[in-house]
């Protein structure tokens, strides 16, 4: 959406990058807040709020021709909606249905569905934007969000049924509703595992923002045509699905922390490749496929470790708090990339930083005691 917004509004690359960076932070900051609302109200209520906010951001942004209005709807409303639709809240709604033992595998399958966005929607968005501009393409992309409404209605019925059974079985629900966000986070702050996960997830955010914000533009600047670049993102989406499902099931066979550390280790190799190898068309497809295999692969083992430590009910809160670190890393990646492009510097320094951070994340993950 970045290039389409710039062409339609003449707002600078740096300004749109900054809006994306702020949105990255909001996506993380809002997750534990929405998770607490989910504990007080319900997961489906939060998901409904996310649908409304995200659809509003997609529909209104194309008609924002000034920096402040673009920043409001593209940098605040839209990412706040995605924060409400985060994996932690989704898993909070799904886990009681599938059971705690299958939660990690279910997390991998659900996270893999995010790859559909890259495999199908990224090239569709690119072609629609090139054909009709963002005034057509972005509102059209609100339709899949709105199609979630009947799913939310079904989940709401299941959630009410599960809640009645839970209240009859124990008073856990009452305890969770009275426990504050501060107390939950204070408990996590005294846990070494939580800090290791936070280090890893902050690095993950930095890495993922390079892909989501700058990779398309980097390939274009290397002379790779836009249609081939969007097709490479299709490959990224497919391999993202494979990687997320794979780590979800590998976490049931091997130590989850070792699976997580290995993913960060593979990212080190990828960062080295982006630093030293020329950016040809074959490189774009091979490297993007490798990025996809490790892209969402950190999520299933991370949620698996959290659910082992604190259980399903609090998972959304702690996963959301980890996403704050994830999105702070994403903010710096998006912001730094915008400055580097604006000052005519290369993307190499971003990949060098990613290499160093991935090394730290891999070591921290290996040191977790399950």
N, C-alpha and C positions, 0 to 999 in steps of 0.2 A: 504493500500500500504506500510505502514511503515515496517512491519515484512518482507515482500518480498524484499524490498530494502536492508534491513540489511543483510538478508541471501545471496543475490546475490552479494553485493558489499563488505561485511564485514566492512562497515562503522558503527561507534558506534551508539547506541540508542540515546545518548545525542546529537550527531551531526545531526542526522536526525530530532530529536525533535526540535533542534534549527532552522533548515531549515524550518520546518513547522511553528514554531513561527514567523520567519521573514515573511513567506508567509502570515500568518494571518494579520500582520500589513500592508503588501502591499495590501492585499485584501481590507482593509479599506481605506488606504491612496489614492489609485488610484480611488476610486469610485467618490468622488467629482470632481476630475480632468477629468475623463471620462464624468461625467455629464455636465461639462462646454463645453467639446468638442461636446457633443450631442446638446447643445444649439447653438453652433456656426455652426456645420456641420449638423448632424442628429442623431437620436437614432439608426437607422439601420446601419449607418457607424460605430458607436462604437460597436454595437453587432457583426458586421463582424470582427472587430479587435479582439474582445474577442474570437471568434471562432478560428481564426488563431493562436493566442497565446496559448490558452488552448490545442488545438490539438497538437501543436508543443511540449509543455511540456510533454504531455502524451506519445508521440511517441519517443522523444529523451531521456527522463530520464532513461529508462532501460539500455541504453548503456553508461551511465555515471558511471565510476568505481572509480573516484576520488572525494574527498569531494567538491572541488571547482566547478566541472562540475555538480555534483548532486545538489549543492546549487544553481547554476545558473538556471537550468531548472526546478527543483522541488520546489525551494524556491523563485524564482523570476518570470520566464516566465509563469509557470502554474498559480500561484495565481494572477498575473497581468491580465491574461486572464479572470479569474473568476471575477475580479473586474470590467471588462468591461461588463460582463454578469450579473451584479448585478440587484436586484429587482427594484431599483430606475429607471434605464435606461429602463428596460423591461416595467415598469408601465408607463413611459413617452411615450413609443410607443403604449401601449394598452389603456391607459385612454381616449385619444380623441375618441377612437372607442366605448368604453362602457359608457362613460359619467362620470362626477364627482360624481354624487349621488351613483353610483354603484362601485366606485373605491375601497372602503374598502372591499366589498364582493369579487370583482374580485381579489384584492390583496391576500385575503385568499385562493382563489381557485388556483391562480398561485403559491403562496408559498407552498401550499399543494403538488404540483407536485414535489417539492424537496424530498418528502417522497418516491417517486418512486425510487430514488437513494438508499435509505436505504432498502426499501422493496424488490426490485428486483436486483439492481445492486451490493449491498454490498455482498450478498451471491454468486452471479455470479463471482464477482471479487475474492472473497476468494477461490472459487473452481478452477477458472482458474489459479490463482497464485500457489495454491497447486499442480495443475496438470502440468502446463507448465512454471511456473515462471513469473516474471513481464515482461520479454522480450516479452512475448506473450500477457499477460493480459492487460497491460497498453495501448499498441497500439490498441488493439481491442476496448478499451473503448474510443478511440478517434472517433470511427464511429458514436455514437449517437450525438456527438458534430457537426460533419460534416453534419449530416442529418438535422441540423437546417438551412442550407444554403437556401433551397427553401422557408422556412418560412420567413427568412429575406428578400428574394426577394419580397414576397407578402406584407410584412409589409412596405417595401420601397415604393411600389406603393400607399398604403393607406396613408402613411405619406406625400408624395408629394401632394396628393389630399387635405388632411386636411390643409397643409401649405398654399396652394393657397387660400383656403376658409378663413383661418385665416387672411391672408394679405389683402384680399378684405374686410373683416369685420372690422378690426381695425389695429392699429399700434403696438399692444402688442408684436408681434414677433420681431419688430425692437428694441423695448425697451429692451427685454430680451437678444438679441444678443449683445447689447452694455453694459449691466450691467456686472460688473466684479464679479469674485468669491469672492474677498475681500469684496465688498459691500454687497453681499448677506449674507455672513457669519457674517459680523459686525452687520447687522440687527438682525440676529438670536441670536448673543451673548448678546444682550440687552433684550432678551425675557426669562423670568423665565421658561416658559414651555420647551424651548429648553434645558436648563440645567437639568431639571428634566428627560427629555427623554434621555439625554446623560448619566446621572448617571445610569439609568435603562439599557440602551443598552450596556454600558461598563460591567456591571454585567452579562448581557446576553452573551456577548462574552466569559467571563471567564467560565461561566457555560457550554456553548455549546462546548468549546474546550476540556473540560474534557470528554465529550461524544465522540467527533469526533477523538480525539487524543489518549486518555488513557483508555476509557471504555473497549474496546476489550482486551487490554493487562491486565487490572485489572481483568477481568473475567477469563482469561487464568491463571493468577497467583493464582487465588482462586481455581483452579482445575476443572473449567468448560471446557468441550471439545470445540475445535474450531468450530465444525459443529453446536453445540447447541448455541454457542455464536453468530455465523453469523445468525442463525435462530432468535435469540432474536433481532438482529438488523433489521430483516425483520418485526418483530412486532413493533419495534420502528418506522420504515418507515410508516407503516399503521396508527399507532396512531398519527404520526406527521401530516399526511394528514387530519385526523379527527379534530385534535386540531386547525390547521390553518384555516380550513373552518369554524369551530364552532365560533372562536373568530371574524372572519370576519363578520359573520351574527349577533353575539351577540352585536357587536359594533353599529349595526343599531337599536337595541332595548333598550340598556342600555347605560349609560355614558361610553364612550370609555376609559376614564382614570381609571374607576373602573374595567373594564374588564382587563386592562393591569396590574393593581395592584394585582388583584386576581391571575393572572398567576404567578407573582413573589412570592405571598404568598404560592401557592402550591409547588413551588420549595423549599421553606424553609422546608416543611415537607419531601420532597424527600431527601434533604441533611441530615436531621436528621436520616432518615432510613439508608442511606449509612454509616453514622458514627457509629451507634450502633448495627445494625443487621448483622448476619453472611451472607456471600455471597454464598448462595446455588443456585441450579438450579431454584427452584420456585421463589426465590427472584429475580434472574436475569431477568426472564420473566415479573414479576409483576412490578419491579422497572423500567425496560427498557420501558415498556408500558406507565408508568406514565411520564417518561422523554420525551417520544414521544408526549404525549398530551400537554405538556407545551413547547416542543422544539422550534417550529416555531410559536407558538401562540402569541408571542409578536410582530410579524411583522405587521399583519393587523391593530391592534389598533394603533401602532406607526405611520404607514403610513397614517392612517385615521386622526390622530391628526395633522400631518404635512400638509396634503392636506386641512384641515379645516383652518389652520392658514395662509398658503401662496399660496394655489392653486396648481393645477396639474403641471404647467410648471416648477416651482422651486422645486418641490418635490424631483426630482432625486438628485439635488445638496445638499439639506439639509439632505435627507436620507443618501446620501453618506458620508457627514461629520459626521453624527452620527455613521456610520459604522467604522470610524477611531477609535472612542472610543471603539466600539464593538471589533475591532480587536486588540487593545492594551490590552484589558482584555483577549482576546484569546491568545495573545503572552505570557503573564505572566502565564497563565494556562498551555500552552504547554511546556514552558521552565521550570517552577517549577516542573511539572510532570516528565520531563526528568531527572532533578537533583535528585528528590526523588527516582526514580527507580534506577538511577546510584549509589546512596549511600545506597541502600537496605532499604530505609525507606518506610512506607506504604503510601497509597493514602488518608488516613483519614484526614490529615491536609488540603488537597485540598478541601475536602467536608466541613470541618469546615469553611474554608475561603469562600466557596460558600454560606454556610448558612448565614454568617454575611453580605455578599454583597447583597444577595437576600432580606434580611430584610430591608436594606437601600433602595434598589430599589423599594420595595413595598410601603414604606412610601413616597418616592419621587413621585411615580406615583399617589398615592391617593391625594397628595397635588397640583396636576395640576389643574389649573382653565380653564375649557373649555369655 
